[in-house]
Amino acid sequence: MTRIDSHLHVFAKVSPEFPRETTSVCPADREETAEKLLGEMEANGIDQAMLVQIGGDSIEHHAYLLHCLKTYPDRFLGIGLIPPDLSEPEAHMDTLTDGTGMIGFRLSSVGGPRDPFDQIKVKEIKTYRVWKHAAERDYVLWLYPRAVDAHLLPYLMETFPQVRVVLNHLGLCPGKGKFSWDAKGRPRIETAEYNPAFHTTHRLACFENVMVHVSGQYAFSNEAYPYPDLDRWHQRLLDHYGAKRLMWATDFPWILEDPGYGQLTNIIDRLLPDLPKGEYDDIMGENAKRFLRFPDRL
């Protein structure tokens, strides 16, 4: 069985070689390197991982991610970012994916009418050109959209059914003013036990090109690991998508202090304890290898 951590972040200290944007949780002198990640992976039997850009969306800000992909081509693939104000995103997308090991892009905004009852003209959605180019070049789209954008996703998926789509972190769409950072430097998203975002997430199961990350539990749960208050969320995702369309991930490095990388490698056992071995293997890595086309290990 191949085990793949399908969503996480690495970054270097700020330097001329590796520039990036800084924040209070990612100051200039902080680093969470690929080598540190590989140590955790080796200790816990994880073979490969998907590195998602953090620290800025310009070409230059991707320098460390591109370095990691070049240094460890059989261990990592990458997901980049696109500047939201870029009117012609195609060149940016092609530059970052040209033989680099980067296979797609993360979107946190879709850009269109906020009222779901408005007439939706797909070509007028702000990210339409991103979707169109992803369809033409077989790029993956990594989605963590705002709740206000969620109703636009079916229109784009119907228009571009060939685009491989991954819904991040249980398919939850953060509402306005609900995102923060907790005392341990981890994302925190306030949400009710029954989240309206599931109306969108569950409906998107009808699109065969959509996968969902089983990850980010710490950000939503009101209980300590193994987050038992989220067990029904996981069961609903399994019921709607099936085991062939779920992918496990840790969201490194935010989870290193609490609950720890090793604990996250067991989260599927704790929240979906009755899975047959074949379905467990699919969620823990086989789906990511197939859907994201990870290379064979050298």
Backbone hydrogen bonds, N-H to C=O, Kabsch-Sander energy under -0.5 kcal/mol:
donor,donor_aa,acceptor,acceptor_aa,energy
4,I,2,T,-0.5
4,I,284,M,-2.0
5,D,48,Q,-2.4
6,S,4,I,-0.9
6,S,248,W,-2.0
8,L,50,M,-1.1
9,H,252,F,-2.8
11,F,32,E,-1.9
14,V,28,A,-2.5
15,S,18,F,-1.0
21,E,55,G,-3.4
23,T,26,C,-1.0
30,R,27,P,-1.7
32,E,11,F,-2.6
37,L,33,T,-2.2
38,L,34,A,-2.9
39,G,35,E,-1.8
40,E,36,K,-1.7
41,M,37,L,-2.7
42,E,38,L,-2.9
43,A,39,G,-2.0
44,N,40,E,-1.0
44,N,41,M,-0.6
45,G,42,E,-0.9
46,I,41,M,-2.6
47,D,3,R,-2.1
48,Q,3,R,-1.5
49,A,75,R,-2.4
50,M,5,D,-2.3
51,L,49,A,-0.6
51,L,77,L,-2.9
52,V,8,L,-3.0
52,V,50,M,-0.5
53,Q,79,I,-2.8
62,H,58,S,-0.7
62,H,59,I,-1.2
63,A,60,E,-1.7
66,L,62,H,-2.6
67,H,63,A,-2.1
68,C,64,Y,-2.4
69,L,65,L,-2.2
70,K,66,L,-2.0
71,T,67,H,-2.3
72,Y,68,C,-2.4
75,R,72,Y,-1.5
76,F,72,Y,-1.9
77,L,49,A,-1.4
78,G,101,G,-1.9
79,I,51,L,-2.4
80,G,104,G,-2.9
82,I,106,R,-0.5
86,L,83,P,-1.8
87,S,85,D,-0.7
93,M,89,P,-2.3
94,D,90,E,-2.5
95,T,91,A,-2.5
96,L,92,H,-1.8
97,T,93,M,-1.2
98,D,94,D,-0.9
99,G,97,T,-1.6
103,I,78,G,-2.8
104,G,78,G,-0.8
105,F,140,V,-2.1
106,R,80,G,-2.9
107,L,142,W,-2.8
118,D,115,D,-2.1
121,K,119,Q,-0.7
122,V,120,I,-0.7
124,E,121,K,-2.0
125,I,122,V,-1.7
126,K,111,G,-2.8
127,T,110,V,-1.5
128,Y,125,I,-2.1
131,W,127,T,-2.2
132,K,128,Y,-2.8
133,H,129,R,-2.4
134,A,130,V,-2.4
135,A,131,W,-2.2
136,E,132,K,-1.9
137,R,133,H,-2.4
138,D,134,A,-1.1
139,Y,134,A,-1.7
140,V,103,I,-2.2
141,L,164,R,-2.6
142,W,105,F,-2.9
142,W,140,V,-0.5
143,L,141,L,-0.6
143,L,166,V,-3.2
144,Y,107,L,-2.8
144,Y,142,W,-0.5
146,R,108,S,-0.7
147,A,174,P,-2.4
149,D,146,R,-1.5
150,A,146,R,-0.8
150,A,147,A,-0.7
152,L,149,D,-2.3
153,L,150,A,-1.3
155,Y,152,L,-0.5
156,L,152,L,-1.4
157,M,153,L,-2.6
158,E,154,P,-2.3
159,T,155,Y,-1.6
160,F,156,L,-2.3
163,V,160,F,-1.6
165,V,209,N,-2.6
166,V,141,L,-2.5
167,L,211,M,-3.0
168,N,143,L,-2.9
168,N,166,V,-0.6
170,L,213,H,-2.8
171,G,168,N,-1.3
172,L,169,H,-1.7
178,K,175,G,-2.0
180,S,188,R,-2.3
182,D,186,R,-3.0
185,G,182,D,-2.0
188,R,180,S,-3.0
189,I,219,A,-2.6
190,E,178,K,-2.2
190,E,188,R,-0.5
195,N,193,E,-0.8
198,F,195,N,-2.0
199,H,196,P,-1.8
200,T,196,P,-0.6
200,T,197,A,-0.9
201,T,197,A,-2.6
202,H,198,F,-2.6
203,R,199,H,-0.8
204,L,200,T,-2.0
205,A,202,H,-1.1
206,C,203,R,-1.6
207,F,204,L,-1.9
208,E,206,C,-0.7
210,V,207,F,-1.5
211,M,165,V,-2.4
212,V,245,R,-1.9
213,H,167,L,-2.9
214,V,247,M,-3.3
215,S,213,H,-1.1
219,A,216,G,-1.4
220,F,216,G,-0.6
220,F,217,Q,-1.4
221,S,217,Q,-2.3
227,Y,224,A,-2.4
230,L,227,Y,-2.1
231,D,228,P,-1.5
234,H,230,L,-1.9
235,Q,231,D,-2.0
236,R,232,R,-2.4
237,L,233,W,-2.0
238,L,234,H,-2.3
239,D,235,Q,-2.5
240,H,236,R,-2.4
241,Y,237,L,-2.9
242,G,237,L,-0.6
242,G,238,L,-1.6
245,R,242,G,-1.7
246,L,243,A,-0.8
247,M,212,V,-2.3
248,W,283,I,-2.7
249,A,214,V,-1.4
251,D,7,H,-2.1
254,W,251,D,-1.2
256,L,253,P,-2.0
260,G,255,I,-2.7
264,L,260,G,-1.6
265,T,261,Y,-1.2
266,N,263,Q,-1.6
267,I,264,L,-1.2
270,R,266,N,-1.4
271,L,267,I,-2.4
272,L,268,I,-2.3
275,L,272,L,-1.2
280,Y,276,P,-2.3
281,D,277,K,-2.7
282,D,278,G,-1.8
283,I,279,E,-2.1
284,M,280,Y,-2.3
285,G,281,D,-0.7
285,G,282,D,-0.9
286,E,281,D,-2.1
287,N,282,D,-2.6
289,K,285,G,-2.5
290,R,286,E,-2.0
291,F,287,N,-3.3
292,L,288,A,-2.2
293,R,289,K,-0.6
294,F,289,K,-0.8
